[in-house]
Amino acid sequence: MENDDIITLTTGDGQEVDFVEIAGIAYKGNFYAILQPVELLEGMDDDEALVFKVTRGRNGEDSFEIELDDDIVDGVFEEYNRLLDEQE
């Protein structure tokens, strides 16, 4: 794993969490990142990943917000799996 694939996000309480970027997916006019924590988070299995909505701020930096809408999360993973199937 290269350091370029590591994204460090800061939680609301200031804790930094490192993630590996699995994929970036365009879905319904928005861009989403599928991220897997480097160190397992409480309540997660080692094969699970999270979906974050990515937006570009005024300063040009990307902002990551965890996606909580189950329909969007499911759609992002479906699109990811469809793209994987096309590559095979």
Contacts in CASP RR format, 6 or more apart in sequence:
PFRMAT RR
TARGET T0000
AUTHOR 0000-0000-0000
METHOD contacts of the structure
MODEL  1
MENDDIITLTTGDGQEVDFVEIAGIAYKGNFYAILQPVELLEGMDDDEAL
VFKVTRGRNGEDSFEIELDDDIVDGVFEEYNRLLDEQE
1 20 0 8 1.000
5 20 0 8 1.000
5 21 0 8 1.000
6 18 0 8 1.000
6 19 0 8 1.000
6 20 0 8 1.000
6 21 0 8 1.000
6 38 0 8 1.000
7 18 0 8 1.000
7 19 0 8 1.000
7 20 0 8 1.000
7 21 0 8 1.000
7 33 0 8 1.000
7 35 0 8 1.000
7 64 0 8 1.000
8 16 0 8 1.000
8 17 0 8 1.000
8 18 0 8 1.000
8 19 0 8 1.000
9 16 0 8 1.000
9 17 0 8 1.000
9 19 0 8 1.000
9 35 0 8 1.000
9 52 0 8 1.000
9 64 0 8 1.000
10 16 0 8 1.000
10 17 0 8 1.000
11 17 0 8 1.000
17 37 0 8 1.000
17 39 0 8 1.000
17 41 0 8 1.000
18 37 0 8 1.000
18 38 0 8 1.000
18 39 0 8 1.000
19 35 0 8 1.000
19 36 0 8 1.000
19 37 0 8 1.000
19 38 0 8 1.000
19 50 0 8 1.000
20 35 0 8 1.000
20 36 0 8 1.000
20 37 0 8 1.000
20 38 0 8 1.000
21 33 0 8 1.000
21 34 0 8 1.000
21 35 0 8 1.000
22 34 0 8 1.000
22 35 0 8 1.000
22 36 0 8 1.000
22 49 0 8 1.000
22 80 0 8 1.000
23 33 0 8 1.000
23 34 0 8 1.000
23 80 0 8 1.000
23 83 0 8 1.000
24 31 0 8 1.000
24 32 0 8 1.000
24 33 0 8 1.000
24 34 0 8 1.000
24 54 0 8 1.000
25 31 0 8 1.000
25 32 0 8 1.000
25 33 0 8 1.000
25 34 0 8 1.000
25 76 0 8 1.000
25 79 0 8 1.000
25 80 0 8 1.000
25 83 0 8 1.000
26 32 0 8 1.000
26 79 0 8 1.000
27 72 0 8 1.000
27 75 0 8 1.000
27 76 0 8 1.000
27 79 0 8 1.000
28 72 0 8 1.000
30 53 0 8 1.000
30 54 0 8 1.000
31 53 0 8 1.000
31 54 0 8 1.000
31 55 0 8 1.000
32 51 0 8 1.000
32 52 0 8 1.000
32 53 0 8 1.000
32 54 0 8 1.000
32 67 0 8 1.000
32 72 0 8 1.000
32 76 0 8 1.000
33 51 0 8 1.000
33 52 0 8 1.000
33 54 0 8 1.000
33 64 0 8 1.000
34 49 0 8 1.000
34 50 0 8 1.000
34 51 0 8 1.000
34 76 0 8 1.000
34 77 0 8 1.000
34 80 0 8 1.000
35 49 0 8 1.000
35 50 0 8 1.000
35 51 0 8 1.000
35 52 0 8 1.000
35 64 0 8 1.000
36 48 0 8 1.000
36 49 0 8 1.000
36 50 0 8 1.000
37 44 0 8 1.000
37 50 0 8 1.000
40 46 0 8 1.000
50 66 0 8 1.000
50 67 0 8 1.000
51 66 0 8 1.000
51 67 0 8 1.000
51 72 0 8 1.000
51 73 0 8 1.000
51 76 0 8 1.000
51 77 0 8 1.000
52 64 0 8 1.000
52 65 0 8 1.000
52 66 0 8 1.000
52 67 0 8 1.000
53 64 0 8 1.000
53 65 0 8 1.000
53 66 0 8 1.000
53 67 0 8 1.000
54 62 0 8 1.000
54 63 0 8 1.000
54 64 0 8 1.000
55 62 0 8 1.000
55 63 0 8 1.000
55 65 0 8 1.000
56 62 0 8 1.000
56 63 0 8 1.000
57 63 0 8 1.000
67 73 0 8 1.000
67 76 0 8 1.000
END
